[in-house]
Amino acid sequence: MEEPRTSPLLSQIGEREAIRRLAARLGTRADVRIGIGDDCAVTEAAGSPFDWLLTSDPVIEGVHFLSDAPPGGIGHKAAGRVLSDIAACGGEPLWLLFNVVAPPDCPVRILEAAYDGAARLCSRHGAAIVGGDLARGERLEWHAFGVGRVPRGRAVLRSGARPGDTIYVTGRLGGSGFRGRHLDFEPRVREGRWLGDGGWATAMLDVSDGLAADLRRLLECSGVGARIRLPDIPVSDDARALAGNEEDARRHALCDGEDFELLFTVRPDRRADFERNWRANFELDCTAIGEMTEKKERLLAIRADGGAIPCEETGYEHFRHRTAHDRR
């Protein structure tokens, strides 16, 4: 008799393997340039000079925010996550929709304040909230869907990095939950569009699950390896406030996530021009932290003494960690 098939649990295979299995069951169309696996899906529209960027993200009580979080910050985060995805493809955000789930005893003022927070952020980046739905549930959830655009064929993907490319990250990393920065971050929309329009970035994504985890995703998609210099990683003041020493602070920068900074690569022959032009256009820090290598998906960390070790740090992964806050 054939043994009954057993199904693994999500906690056993993790988020990435679950996505891989589900993606394998889906079809596609001729107008889909990029489907599952990047910050946004990229689709074509006949006769349009643009490609369309589609993305979605949930923000769930107990996972992405705590019950005492300021309502305006909840809406800001729900909008900011999809704006950051569009920025990571070099795109212009256009429209957002929210499907909101709330318990019956939720005060209406909480939803109003959350929408105000989302609307303020969208307005700063030229996007509009155009619809959605409201349903009953056990806890507060915001499910955001965003649409952006990019000139035809110009979306910056995770798959474009090549050996020798310089790795950059914007801003400073780590400790985003310490003083609520994960509810009040600024998605790097202007910077992402500039990187895409100028053809500076060969590959890009936003840092949502931690530098170590997100860099590995870029390596996997591009089929390359990387060396990162640990002393060059830009560590935030919040990460240092959480840590007992510099090594622990750097671990927060590698692993915490929800920084929503841009992680991208630039061709080595354009590095000097890129850095000069970046300084001329932005006050935001942009730090070179390493280079891509030919050693497929191998991530090495270079210590201050020049020694190289495999980078073992990992970031956040749904179903492997209880919540995004338990690891902070």
N, C-alpha and C positions, 0 to 999 in steps of 0.2 A: 504494500500500500504506500502511496506517495505521502511523504511527510507534509503536513500543512505548512505553508509559507508564513514566516513571521516577518513583521515589519519593524525596522529599527525605530527607536524613539528619536525625536528631534534633539534631545539632550545628548544622544549618542553620536549623531553625525554632524550636528552643528548647522549654523545658518548657511554657510557657503555650499556645503554638499547638498543641503536641502534645495537650495536655489538651482544648483546644477541639475538635480533630478527632475525638478518641476519644469525647468526650461526645455529639457529634452522632450517633453510631452506636447510642446506648443508648435503651432504652424507659423507661417510667415506670409508675406506678400511681396510682390516685386518692388513696391514703393518703400519698403523698410530697408534703410541703409545699415542701421545698427539696432539690434534688439537688446535682449537682456545681457547685462555684463558691463555696461558703462554707466557713467553718472546719469545720462539721459538716453532714452531711445531717440534715434535720429531718423526722420521720415521725409520723403519727398512729396511735393505736390506738383502735378503737371502744370507747366507754364509759369511756375513761381520762381523768382530769383533766389528764394530762400529755402533752406531745409528747416524742418520744424523739430523742436526739442521737446520731448515729453518726459515728465518725471513725476513721482509721487513719493510721499513719506508720511508715516504716522507719528503722532506725538501723543503718548499714552500715559495717563496718571499712574505713578508707581514704577514706570520704566524710564520715561524721558523727563518727568518732572514729579516733584513731591506734592502732596495734597495742600501744603501751605504756600505753594509757589504763587507769586503775584500774577493775576489773570492776564495783565498786559504782556507779561513775559511769555506766557503760554502761547498766545497768538503770535507774538514776535517770532518765537522759535518755530512754530508750525509754518509760517510763511518763509522764514529765513532758511530753513532746510532745503526747500525746493528752489529758492533763489540761488542758494549756494551751488546746487547741482547744475543749474543752468550756467552759472558763472564758470564752473569747472569745464564746461564745453566751449567756453568763449562766446556764449550767446547773450542775446538781449531778452530779458523776461517780459512777457506780455500779459498773460492772464493766469489767475489762480482760482481754483474751486476748493471749498472745504466741505467735507462730510463730517459733521459733528455728532458725537454720541455723548449723551449726558443722562445722569439719573434724574428721576422726577423731582427730587427735592433740591436740585441745583438752583441757586438763586439766578435769576435772569441777568442781574448786574454782572455776574462773572463772565457770562457769554458776551455781554456787551463790551466789557473791558478787554476781553481777549480779542474780539474783532477790531476794537480800536487799535490795539497793539499791532495786529497784523496789517491793518490798513495804513498805519503810519509808515511802517517799513516798506510796504509795497509802493506807496506814493513816492518815497525817496528814490526808488529805482525804476519809476515809470511803469509799474505793473498795476493791474486792476484786479480786484476780487469780483468775479462775475457770477457766482452761483455756488451750488452745493446742495446739501441735504441735512436734515436734523432728525435724529432718531434716539430712542430710549435705550439706555444700557446701564450697566452696574457701576461704571466709573467714567470719568471725563476722558474723551478721546477726540483728537483732531486729526483727520486724515486729509492731507493736502495733495492736490494735483496741480501741476504747473505746466504751462506751455510757453516756450520761448522760440526764438528764431536765430538763424545764423546764415550768412551768405552761402549759397549752394556749394557744397563740397568743402566748407571751411570749418566744420566742427572739430574742435581739438579733442582727441580721443585718448584713452589710456594705452593704446596699442602703438603709438608712434615713436617711442624712445628707442635709441640705438646706442651701441657701445661707444663710450667716449663722451656722450652727452653729460652736461653738468646738471646736477640735481639742486633745485632751489625750493625753499619754502618761505611763504610770507608770514609776517607777524612773529609772535612768540607762542610757544606751545606748553600745554600741561596745566592741570589745576583748574579746568574750566568750571567745575562745580563748586569750587571753594567759596567764591563770593558771587555766584550766580551769573558768571559770564556766559554760561551755556544757554541762558535765557535772554541775553542782551548783546549778542555778537553782531558784527556787521558783515553780512555776506559780501564777498569781494567781487561784486558784479562789475564795477568799473575796471578793476585790474584784470579780471578775466577777459573782458571784451578787448582790452588793449593788447593783451598777450595773443589773443586770437587774430585780431585785425592786423597786427603787425607781423604775423607769422613767426613770432618769437618762440612760442612753446611748441615742442615736438610731441609732447604728451602731457596730460594734466588730469588731476582729480582733486577733490576737496578732502581735507583731513577731518573725517567724521568719527572714525573708529580708532584713531591713534596713528601716529606717524609710522610705527613699525608695521602695523597691519595694512595700512593703506598703501605704503610703498611696496609691500609684497604683492598687492593686487596689481599695481602698475607693472611690476616685473613679470608677473604671470601673463598679463595681456600683451606685453611687448616682447616677451621671450628673451629677456636679458637678465643680467645680474646687477649688483650694485655694491659699491663701497661707500659707507658714510663715516664721516669723521665725528666721533662723539663730542669732542670739545667745541665743535662748530654748531651743534644743534642749538637753536635759540630757545632758551628756557624762560618761561614767564615768571613774574614775581609771585604769582599765586602758587606755582609749582614749588618755588623755593620756600614759601611760607608753610606749605604742607610737609616739606621734607626735612629730615634731620641733617642732611649733608648734600653736597653737590651731586654725588652719584645717585642718590634717591630722587633729587629734583630732576635729573636727566631721565630717570626711569619714568617719572610722571609725564615728561615731555614726549617720550616714545610711546607711552601706552594709554594715557587717559582718554584721549579723543574728545569729540565735541568742541574742537577749536574752530572748525570751519574756515581754516586758512587754505590757501592753494599750494599744492605740491606739484611741481612741474619740472620739465627738462628743457634745456636749451643746447643747441649745437655748439661744440667747442669753438668753432671758428667765429661764432657770433657773440661769444661771452662778453668780450670787452665792450662792444657796441650796446649789447643788451643792458649791461649794468650802468653804463653812462646814460642811456635813455630812460631807464627806470628811475634813476635819481632825479632826472630832469622833470619827471611827470608825477612822482608819488613821494610822499613823506613816509609811507609805510615801509617798515623794514622788509628786506628781501635778502635771504641768506643762502649762499652756496654751501651745501652740506656734504657733497660727495660727487661721485661719477658713476655712470652706468658701465658695466663690464660685459664681457662675452660669456661669462659663466652663468648659464641660464638659471634664473630664479634663486641664485645663491646670494644671500645678503651678508656682507661682512661689515663689522664695526671696527674702526681704527681708533685705538686709544691715544691718549696724549703722548705716550712714549713711542708711538709709531707701530706698536704691535697690533696685529690683526686677529680678531676672534669672530667666530660665527655670531651673528646677532640673534639671540634667543628670545628677546622680548616680543610679546604679542599684545595686540590691542583688544578692544571689546568685540565680542561676537555673541549675538543673540543665541539663546539656548545653552551656551557654555557658561555664561554668567547669569546670576539671578536678575539683577537690574543694572542699569547704567550707573547707579549711585552706589551700589555695594562695593565697587572696585575703587572708590575714591576714599 
